[in-house]
Amino acid sequence: MPTVPDLRFDRFYRYAELTRALKRLSTAAPERARLESLGQTPERRDVWMLAVTDFAAGAPEEKPGYLVHGNIHASEVSGTTAALFLAHRLAGAEEPEIARLLAEVVFYIVPRLNPDGAETALTTGGPVRSRAVPLPLPNALRPTDVDGDGLILQMRLRTEQGDVKPDEQDPRLMVPREAHDTGGPFYRVFTEGLIENWDGGEPRDATYQRDFNRNWGAHWRPEHQQGGAGDFPFSEPEMRAAAQFVAAHPNIFGALGFHNGSSSLLRPPATRPDSEVNDRDLRLMKELGQKGEEITGLKMRAVTDYRLEGSKPLRLQGHFTDWAYEHLGIYPFEIELGTLMQSAGITTEQYFASRSDEERREFSRATLRWHDAHPGARAFIEWHPFTHPQLGPVEIGGWRSPFASNPDPNDLSDLSDRCARFILEHAGRYPHLRLADVAVDAVGGNVHRVRATVMNTGGFPTYVAETGREVRANRPPLARLEPGEGVEVLSRESAVETGHLGAFSGRSQLEWFVRGHGDVRLVVRSAKAGMVEQRLRIG
């Protein structure tokens, strides 16, 4: 088995270190891991993809493929850690069951789909969802490290016209000013930065936040209908590179994206109720999700139900899960790895069940108490005075991204292991072609009959989800009898579609009549179930 280099899963890698780690991994285990770039970002960083499989057991494009991506949102760097953990686990695995899986499945792992945004989050911590685009407006507040500490935090400006005030129980937290509240002190809170084209008026956020997880093609809506959507589906270079890769790899039968939000295992749909989803698909997604709950400890939810109790169902257009389910015809999942709130002991169920702002403020207080007990986390920077060149005396501090929006890095090794085990469970159901009952019978003279049964012994049909039946790239398996020298196919076309094959027992009978003496090759290919072949002697 390959000896892979040690990697760290208790801290977050910046781009250069991540690149070195991926190159070391592919160099140490070339028989299992190969690194390539899907494309470059606007800031000229590579979007790395690691293909992990047993290369000696066949070409990756001839195997069913499983796609994993992480860190599509800038500050959600735990997704990189979880994806890197999976790659490290697979590349160095010695267990026979994983070796068998790698012989027949390829994993396409994109640890960081958004390198530019992640680098911003891991350096200054500036406010960016996926990509921040400045708008040319007067009095525009441009995020800047004004006090020179290397971070972009928040500024609070004391003013009688302020709309927030310090929390009475923990004055580090800022809470909304209530009606008729005259007690003070009151503040206005802004992102740390400088004001462009300032005329003395109110500073304002003048940044368009693009959200790559609203830029997928399914149910895409323009910006005024779906915030962060981008100019058109796959308008962002990183997203276009991902889509082009997927289009060139119709063997992808399963997918999972890593995110950071309140801990959950998410499934489609993202835009409509369960009642509008195919019954078979819904049953299978729930079955997989329930298995995921057992393995990961994370509760399964539809994306539409990822919300506070009592609030309206979500409708997220341009979302990954709908795109993968409806456009690719596969069963995708997203794992929300949690935030610092979960490390502080507040569960997703507690948060979603909260009914008041005061309950949610107590969660923030508890998270700060956890932070006080773990000062090395540096997720909150104490407010400190600074004289702003435009606003005068302010205080700078507050929550530090990404360390507040991710779980404690020390929690990630165990969590990533559980997530990897669920991915292996999902991937282990890959559609799988097998040839059975292969026979060559003499008919008379130089004529022989070739017979075989092609079967799908995998846990998914060759079309995977019901939505996959009509996907143009997802053609039914194609069986081909390739005659060698001295052999002629008589009875039918040498290539024939078998029709899609159901899970576990789907089968199709194959038959050809040939004339002559020599070798023939029987090969069956499926977009998502891989390839199987057998060589036969005629005469």
C-alpha positions as CSV (number, residue, x, y, z in Angstrom):
1,M,0.0,0.0,0.0
2,P,1.2,3.5,-0.7
3,T,2.8,5.5,2.2
4,V,1.1,9.0,2.1
5,P,2.5,12.1,3.8
6,D,1.1,13.2,7.1
7,L,-1.4,16.1,6.7
8,R,-2.9,18.4,9.4
9,F,-6.6,18.4,10.0
10,D,-6.6,20.6,13.1
11,R,-5.9,23.9,11.3
12,F,-6.8,25.5,8.0
13,Y,-4.4,25.5,5.0
14,R,-3.8,28.6,2.9
15,Y,-3.6,28.2,-0.8
16,A,0.2,27.6,-1.1
17,E,0.2,25.1,1.7
18,L,-2.8,23.3,0.2
19,T,-1.1,23.1,-3.2
20,R,2.0,21.6,-1.6
21,A,-0.1,19.1,0.3
22,L,-1.9,17.9,-2.8
23,K,1.3,17.7,-4.8
24,R,3.0,15.7,-2.1
25,L,0.0,13.4,-1.9
26,S,-0.1,12.7,-5.6
27,T,3.7,12.3,-5.7
28,A,3.7,9.8,-2.8
29,A,0.9,7.7,-4.2
30,P,0.9,8.0,-8.0
31,E,-0.8,4.6,-8.4
32,R,-3.8,6.1,-6.6
33,A,-3.8,9.9,-6.8
34,R,-3.3,12.2,-9.7
35,L,-3.6,16.0,-9.5
36,E,-4.9,18.4,-12.2
37,S,-6.1,21.9,-12.4
38,L,-9.7,22.5,-13.5
39,G,-8.8,26.1,-14.4
40,Q,-7.6,29.3,-12.9
41,T,-9.4,32.0,-10.8
42,P,-9.4,35.7,-11.6
43,E,-6.4,36.0,-9.2
44,R,-4.6,33.3,-11.1
45,R,-4.9,30.5,-8.6
46,D,-5.5,26.9,-9.7
47,V,-8.7,25.1,-8.8
48,W,-7.2,21.8,-8.0
49,M,-8.8,18.4,-8.5
50,L,-7.4,15.2,-7.2
51,A,-8.5,12.0,-9.0
52,V,-8.2,9.1,-6.6
53,T,-8.6,5.5,-7.8
54,D,-6.6,2.4,-8.5
55,F,-5.1,3.4,-11.8
56,A,-3.7,0.0,-12.4
57,A,-7.2,-1.5,-12.4
58,G,-8.4,0.6,-15.4
59,A,-8.7,4.1,-16.8
60,P,-10.7,6.4,-14.5
61,E,-13.1,7.5,-17.3
62,E,-14.1,3.8,-17.7
63,K,-15.3,3.7,-14.0
64,P,-18.2,5.1,-12.2
65,G,-17.2,8.5,-10.7
66,Y,-18.0,10.2,-7.4
67,L,-17.6,14.0,-7.1
68,V,-16.7,15.8,-3.9
69,H,-16.2,19.5,-3.6
70,G,-15.6,21.9,-0.7
71,N,-15.1,25.6,0.2
72,I,-17.4,27.1,-2.4
73,H,-18.1,29.9,0.1
74,A,-15.1,31.9,1.0
75,S,-15.1,31.5,4.8
76,E,-16.2,27.8,4.8
77,V,-12.7,26.4,4.9
78,S,-13.6,23.4,6.9
79,G,-14.9,21.9,3.7
80,T,-11.4,21.9,2.4
81,T,-10.3,20.0,5.5
82,A,-13.0,17.4,5.1
83,A,-12.3,16.9,1.4
84,L,-8.6,16.7,2.0
85,F,-9.2,14.1,4.8
86,L,-11.1,12.0,2.3
87,A,-8.4,12.2,-0.3
88,H,-5.7,11.3,2.3
89,R,-7.8,8.4,3.6
90,L,-8.4,6.9,0.2
91,A,-4.9,7.3,-1.1
92,G,-3.4,5.5,1.8
93,A,-6.1,3.0,2.7
94,E,-5.0,-0.6,3.3
95,E,-8.5,-2.1,4.0
96,P,-9.5,-4.7,1.3
97,E,-13.0,-3.2,1.0
98,I,-11.6,0.3,0.1
99,A,-9.1,-1.3,-2.3
100,R,-11.9,-3.1,-4.0
101,L,-13.9,0.1,-4.3
102,L,-10.9,2.0,-5.7
103,A,-10.5,-0.7,-8.3
104,E,-14.0,0.0,-9.7
105,V,-14.7,3.7,-8.7
106,V,-12.9,7.0,-9.2
107,F,-13.3,9.8,-6.8
108,Y,-13.0,13.4,-8.2
109,I,-12.1,15.5,-5.2
110,V,-12.0,19.3,-5.4
111,P,-11.0,20.5,-1.9
112,R,-11.3,24.2,-2.6
113,L,-13.6,25.3,-5.3
114,N,-13.1,29.0,-4.4
115,P,-9.4,29.6,-3.8
116,D,-9.5,33.4,-4.1
117,G,-12.3,33.8,-1.6
118,A,-10.7,31.3,0.9
119,E,-7.4,33.2,0.7
120,T,-9.2,36.4,1.6
121,A,-11.0,34.7,4.5
122,L,-7.8,33.1,5.8
123,T,-5.7,36.3,5.6
124,T,-7.6,39.5,6.4
125,G,-11.0,37.8,7.1
126,G,-12.7,40.5,4.9
127,P,-16.4,40.1,4.3
128,V,-16.9,37.9,1.3
129,R,-19.6,35.3,0.5
130,S,-17.9,33.8,-2.5
131,R,-16.6,36.8,-4.4
132,A,-17.0,40.5,-3.4
133,V,-17.5,42.9,-6.3
134,P,-17.3,46.7,-5.4
135,L,-20.0,48.9,-6.7
136,P,-19.2,52.5,-7.9
137,L,-21.3,54.4,-5.4
138,P,-20.6,57.6,-3.4
139,N,-19.7,57.1,0.3
140,A,-18.8,53.5,-0.5
141,L,-17.2,51.8,2.5
142,R,-14.3,49.6,1.1
143,P,-13.2,46.8,3.4
144,T,-9.6,47.7,4.5
145,D,-7.3,46.9,7.4
146,V,-7.2,50.4,8.7
147,D,-5.4,49.7,12.0
148,G,-2.7,47.6,10.5
149,D,-3.2,44.4,12.5
150,G,-3.6,42.2,9.3
151,L,-7.4,41.7,9.9
152,I,-10.6,43.2,8.6
153,L,-13.1,43.2,11.4
154,Q,-15.8,45.6,12.4
155,M,-15.8,49.3,13.5
156,R,-18.3,50.6,16.1
157,L,-18.8,54.3,16.1
158,R,-20.5,55.8,19.2
159,T,-23.3,58.2,18.3
160,E,-26.7,59.1,19.7
161,Q,-28.2,58.2,16.4
162,G,-26.9,54.6,16.7
163,D,-29.2,51.7,16.0
164,V,-27.3,49.2,18.2
165,K,-25.9,49.1,21.7
166,P,-23.8,46.7,23.8
167,D,-25.6,43.7,25.2
168,E,-26.3,44.1,28.9
169,Q,-25.0,40.7,29.8
170,D,-21.9,40.7,27.6
171,P,-21.1,44.2,26.2
172,R,-18.8,42.7,23.6
173,L,-21.9,41.8,21.7
174,M,-23.9,44.4,19.8
175,V,-27.7,44.1,19.9
176,P,-30.5,46.2,18.2
177,R,-31.7,49.3,19.9
178,E,-35.3,49.0,21.0
179,A,-38.0,51.6,20.5
180,H,-38.0,54.4,23.0
181,D,-34.6,53.3,24.3
182,T,-32.7,56.4,25.4
183,G,-30.3,54.8,27.9
184,G,-27.4,54.3,25.6
185,P,-24.6,54.2,24.8
186,F,-25.5,53.7,21.2
187,Y,-23.4,52.8,18.2
188,R,-23.4,52.4,14.4
189,V,-21.4,49.3,13.3
190,F,-19.6,49.2,10.0
191,T,-17.1,46.8,8.3
192,E,-13.6,48.0,9.0
193,G,-12.5,50.1,6.1
194,L,-12.1,53.4,4.3
195,I,-14.8,55.5,2.7
196,E,-14.5,56.1,-1.0
197,N,-15.7,59.4,-2.6
198,W,-16.9,60.5,0.9
199,D,-18.9,63.7,1.1
200,G,-19.5,63.5,4.8
201,G,-22.6,61.5,4.4
202,E,-23.5,58.1,5.8
203,P,-21.0,55.4,4.9
204,R,-22.6,52.5,3.1
205,D,-21.9,49.0,2.1
206,A,-21.2,49.2,-1.7
207,T,-20.3,45.6,-2.4
208,Y,-22.1,43.0,-4.5
209,Q,-21.6,39.6,-2.9
210,R,-21.7,36.8,-5.4
211,D,-22.7,33.4,-4.1
212,F,-21.3,30.5,-6.1
213,N,-24.0,28.2,-4.7
214,R,-26.6,30.3,-6.5
215,N,-24.7,30.2,-9.8
216,W,-25.5,26.5,-10.8
217,G,-27.8,26.1,-13.8
218,A,-30.9,24.6,-12.1
219,H,-33.7,27.1,-11.5
220,W,-31.2,30.0,-11.8
221,R,-32.8,33.4,-11.3
222,P,-31.2,36.9,-11.9
223,E,-29.7,38.9,-9.0
224,H,-32.9,40.9,-8.3
225,Q,-34.7,37.6,-7.7
226,Q,-32.0,35.5,-6.1
227,G,-29.2,37.4,-4.3
228,G,-25.7,36.4,-5.3
229,A,-26.8,34.7,-8.5
230,G,-24.1,36.2,-10.8
231,D,-24.7,37.5,-14.3
232,F,-25.8,34.2,-15.8
233,P,-25.6,30.5,-14.9
234,F,-21.9,29.5,-14.5
235,S,-20.8,33.1,-15.0
236,E,-18.0,32.7,-12.5
237,P,-14.8,31.2,-13.9
238,E,-14.5,28.6,-11.1
239,M,-18.1,27.5,-11.5
240,R,-17.7,27.3,-15.3
241,A,-14.6,25.2,-14.9
242,A,-16.5,22.8,-12.6
243,A,-19.4,22.5,-15.0
244,Q,-17.2,21.9,-17.9
245,F,-15.4,19.1,-16.0
246,V,-18.7,17.5,-15.1
247,A,-19.9,17.7,-18.6
248,A,-16.8,16.0,-19.8
249,H,-17.2,13.2,-17.2
250,P,-20.7,11.7,-17.6
251,N,-19.5,8.8,-15.4
252,I,-20.2,10.8,-12.3
253,F,-23.0,9.0,-10.5
254,G,-22.9,10.6,-7.1
255,A,-21.8,13.9,-5.5
256,L,-21.4,15.7,-2.2
257,G,-20.5,19.3,-1.3
258,F,-19.0,20.4,2.0
259,H,-20.3,23.6,3.6
260,N,-20.3,25.3,7.0
261,G,-23.6,26.1,8.7
262,S,-25.5,24.6,11.5
263,S,-24.6,20.9,11.4
264,S,-26.8,19.0,9.0
265,L,-26.9,16.5,6.1
266,L,-28.9,18.1,3.3
267,R,-30.6,16.5,0.3
268,P,-32.7,17.9,-2.6
269,P,-35.0,19.6,-3.3
270,A,-33.9,23.2,-2.8
271,T,-36.8,25.0,-4.6
272,R,-39.9,22.9,-4.2
273,P,-41.7,20.6,-1.7
274,D,-41.1,16.9,-1.4
275,S,-44.5,16.3,-2.8
276,E,-43.2,17.4,-6.3
277,V,-40.3,14.9,-6.2
278,N,-40.4,11.5,-7.9
279,D,-41.6,9.0,-5.2
280,R,-38.8,6.5,-5.9
281,D,-36.1,9.1,-5.9
282,L,-37.5,10.6,-2.6
283,R,-37.6,7.2,-1.0
284,L,-34.0,6.4,-2.0
285,M,-32.6,9.8,-1.0
286,K,-34.3,9.4,2.4
287,E,-32.9,5.9,2.7
288,L,-29.4,7.2,2.0
289,G,-29.8,10.1,4.2
290,Q,-31.0,8.0,7.1
291,K,-27.9,5.9,6.7
292,G,-25.9,9.1,6.7
293,E,-27.6,10.1,10.0
294,E,-26.4,6.9,11.6
295,I,-22.9,7.3,10.3
296,T,-22.3,11.0,10.8
297,G,-24.6,11.9,13.6
298,L,-26.0,14.7,11.5
299,K,-29.7,15.1,11.0
300,M,-30.9,14.8,7.4
301,R,-33.0,17.6,6.0
302,A,-34.2,18.8,2.7
303,V,-32.5,22.0,1.7
304,T,-36.0,23.7,1.8
305,D,-36.2,22.7,5.5
306,Y,-32.8,24.1,6.5
307,R,-34.3,27.0,8.5
308,L,-35.7,28.1,11.8
309,E,-38.9,26.4,12.8
310,G,-41.9,28.5,11.9
311,S,-40.1,30.3,9.1
312,K,-41.1,29.8,5.4
313,P,-39.5,27.0,3.5
314,L,-36.3,28.0,1.7
315,R,-36.3,28.4,-2.1
316,L,-32.7,28.5,-3.2
317,Q,-32.5,28.9,-7.0
318,G,-29.3,28.0,-8.8
319,H,-28.4,25.6,-6.0
320,F,-26.0,22.6,-6.3
321,T,-28.3,19.9,-5.1
322,D,-31.1,20.7,-7.6
323,W,-28.5,21.0,-10.4
324,A,-27.0,17.6,-9.7
325,Y,-30.3,15.9,-9.1
326,E,-32.3,17.4,-12.0
327,H,-29.6,18.1,-14.6
328,L,-27.2,15.1,-14.0
329,G,-29.8,12.6,-12.8
330,I,-27.9,11.6,-9.6
331,Y,-28.4,11.8,-5.8
332,P,-26.4,14.6,-4.4
333,F,-25.9,15.6,-0.7
334,E,-24.4,18.6,1.1
335,I,-22.9,18.3,4.5
336,E,-23.0,21.4,6.8
337,L,-20.1,20.8,9.0
338,G,-21.2,23.3,11.7
339,T,-19.9,26.6,13.2
340,L,-18.2,27.6,16.4
341,M,-21.7,27.6,17.9
342,Q,-21.7,23.8,17.6
343,S,-18.3,23.5,19.2
344,A,-19.7,25.6,22.0
345,G,-22.4,22.9,22.6
346,I,-25.4,24.5,20.9
347,T,-27.0,22.0,18.6
348,T,-28.7,22.6,15.3
349,E,-31.9,21.4,16.8
350,Q,-31.7,24.0,19.6
351,Y,-30.9,26.8,17.2
352,F,-33.6,25.9,14.7
353,A,-36.2,25.6,17.5
354,S,-35.3,29.0,19.0
355,R,-38.3,31.4,18.9
356,S,-36.9,34.8,19.9
357,D,-33.9,37.0,19.3
358,E,-33.1,36.8,23.0
359,E,-32.7,33.0,22.7
360,R,-30.3,33.5,19.8
361,R,-28.4,36.1,21.7
362,E,-27.9,33.6,24.5
363,F,-26.3,31.3,21.9
364,S,-23.9,34.1,21.0
365,R,-23.1,34.6,24.7
366,A,-22.4,30.9,25.1
367,T,-20.2,30.9,22.1
368,L,-18.2,33.8,23.6
369,R,-17.9,32.0,26.9
370,W,-16.5,29.0,25.0
371,H,-14.1,31.3,23.2
372,D,-13.0,32.8,26.6
373,A,-12.2,29.2,27.7
374,H,-10.3,28.6,24.5
375,P,-8.3,31.8,23.8
376,G,-6.1,30.1,21.2
377,A,-9.1,30.0,18.9
378,R,-8.9,33.8,18.3
379,A,-12.4,33.8,16.9
380,F,-13.3,37.0,18.6
381,I,-11.1,40.1,18.8
382,E,-11.7,42.4,21.7
383,W,-12.9,45.9,20.9
384,H,-10.0,48.4,21.0
385,P,-9.9,52.1,20.3
386,F,-8.6,53.6,17.0
387,T,-8.7,57.0,15.4
388,H,-10.1,56.5,12.0
389,P,-8.8,59.0,9.4
390,Q,-12.4,59.9,8.3
391,L,-14.7,58.9,11.1
392,G,-12.5,59.9,14.0
393,P,-12.6,57.8,17.3
394,V,-13.9,54.3,16.7
395,E,-13.4,50.9,18.2
396,I,-12.3,48.0,16.1
397,G,-13.0,44.3,16.9
398,G,-15.7,41.6,16.8
399,W,-16.0,38.1,15.3
400,R,-13.2,37.0,13.1
401,S,-13.9,35.2,9.9
402,P,-13.5,32.3,9.2
403,F,-12.7,31.2,12.7
404,A,-16.2,32.0,14.0
405,S,-18.0,30.5,11.0
406,N,-16.3,27.1,11.2
407,P,-16.2,24.5,14.0
408,D,-13.1,24.4,16.2
409,P,-10.4,22.9,13.9
410,N,-9.7,20.4,16.7
411,D,-13.2,18.9,16.1
412,L,-12.6,18.3,12.4
413,S,-10.6,15.1,12.3
414,D,-13.4,13.0,13.9
415,L,-16.1,14.8,12.0
416,S,-14.2,14.4,8.7
417,D,-13.8,10.7,9.4
418,R,-17.6,10.3,9.9
419,C,-18.3,12.2,6.7
420,A,-15.8,10.1,4.8
421,R,-17.5,6.9,6.0
422,F,-20.8,8.2,4.7
423,I,-19.3,9.1,1.3
424,L,-17.9,5.5,1.1
425,E,-21.4,4.2,1.9
426,H,-22.9,6.3,-0.8
427,A,-20.2,5.6,-3.4
428,G,-20.4,1.9,-2.5
429,R,-23.8,1.7,-4.2
430,Y,-22.3,2.5,-7.6
431,P,-24.0,0.9,-10.6
432,H,-21.8,-2.0,-11.7
433,L,-21.7,-4.0,-14.9
434,R,-20.9,-7.7,-15.0
435,L,-20.9,-10.3,-17.8
436,A,-22.4,-13.7,-17.0
437,D,-23.3,-16.9,-18.9
438,V,-20.9,-16.1,-21.7
439,A,-20.8,-18.9,-24.2
440,V,-19.7,-19.7,-27.8
441,D,-21.6,-22.5,-29.5
442,A,-21.0,-24.0,-32.9
443,V,-24.0,-23.8,-35.2
444,G,-22.6,-25.5,-38.3
445,G,-19.7,-25.0,-40.7
446,N,-17.8,-21.9,-39.7
447,V,-20.8,-20.3,-38.0
448,H,-20.9,-19.8,-34.2
449,R,-23.4,-18.2,-31.8
450,V,-22.1,-15.9,-29.1
451,R,-24.3,-15.5,-26.1
452,A,-23.9,-13.5,-22.8
453,T,-25.9,-11.8,-20.1
454,V,-24.9,-8.3,-19.1
455,M,-26.0,-7.5,-15.5
456,N,-26.1,-4.6,-13.2
457,T,-25.0,-5.8,-9.8
458,G,-24.8,-2.4,-8.2
459,G,-27.1,-0.6,-5.8
460,F,-28.2,2.1,-8.3
461,P,-29.7,1.5,-11.8
462,T,-27.5,2.5,-14.7
463,Y,-29.5,5.7,-15.0
464,V,-29.2,6.3,-11.1
465,A,-32.1,8.6,-10.3
466,E,-35.4,8.7,-12.2
467,T,-34.4,12.1,-13.4
468,G,-31.4,10.4,-15.1
469,R,-33.5,8.4,-17.5
470,E,-33.8,11.4,-19.9
471,V,-30.4,12.9,-19.5
472,R,-28.9,13.0,-23.0
473,A,-25.4,12.2,-21.8
474,N,-26.7,9.3,-19.8
475,R,-27.1,6.8,-22.6
476,P,-28.1,3.2,-21.8
477,P,-25.3,0.6,-21.8
478,L,-23.9,-0.2,-25.2
479,A,-22.8,-3.7,-25.9
480,R,-20.3,-4.3,-28.8
481,L,-18.8,-7.4,-30.3
482,E,-15.5,-6.5,-31.8
483,P,-14.3,-9.2,-34.3
484,G,-10.6,-9.8,-34.7
485,E,-8.9,-11.0,-37.9
486,G,-10.7,-13.9,-39.6
487,V,-14.1,-13.3,-37.9
488,E,-17.2,-11.7,-39.4
489,V,-20.3,-10.7,-37.5
490,L,-23.3,-12.0,-39.4
491,S,-26.6,-11.6,-37.7
492,R,-26.9,-8.0,-36.4
493,E,-25.0,-4.8,-35.9
494,S,-21.9,-5.4,-33.8
495,A,-23.1,-2.6,-31.4
496,V,-26.5,-2.6,-29.6
497,E,-28.0,-0.7,-26.7
498,T,-29.1,-3.0,-24.0
499,G,-31.6,-0.6,-22.4
500,H,-31.0,0.7,-18.9
501,L,-30.5,-1.9,-16.2
502,G,-32.1,-1.8,-12.8
503,A,-30.3,-2.1,-9.5
504,F,-29.0,-5.4,-8.2
505,S,-30.7,-7.7,-10.8
506,G,-31.1,-5.7,-14.0
507,R,-30.0,-7.8,-16.9
508,S,-30.1,-8.0,-20.7
509,Q,-29.5,-11.0,-23.0
510,L,-27.0,-10.6,-25.8
511,E,-26.6,-12.7,-28.9
512,W,-24.6,-12.6,-32.1
513,F,-23.9,-15.0,-34.9
514,V,-20.4,-14.9,-36.3
515,R,-18.4,-16.7,-39.0
516,G,-14.8,-17.7,-39.1
517,H,-12.0,-18.5,-36.7
518,G,-10.2,-16.1,-34.4
519,D,-10.7,-13.9,-31.4
520,V,-13.5,-11.5,-30.6
521,R,-13.8,-8.9,-27.8
522,L,-17.2,-8.5,-26.0
523,V,-17.3,-5.1,-24.3
524,V,-20.2,-3.3,-22.6
525,R,-19.9,0.4,-21.7
526,S,-22.3,2.5,-19.6
527,A,-22.1,6.2,-18.9
528,K,-22.4,5.8,-15.2
529,A,-21.8,2.0,-14.6
530,G,-18.3,1.8,-16.2
531,M,-17.1,-0.8,-18.6
532,V,-16.8,-4.6,-18.6
533,E,-15.1,-6.8,-21.3
534,Q,-14.2,-10.4,-22.1
535,R,-12.2,-11.9,-24.9
536,L,-13.5,-15.0,-26.6
537,R,-12.1,-17.6,-29.0
538,I,-14.2,-18.5,-32.1
539,G,-13.6,-21.9,-33.6
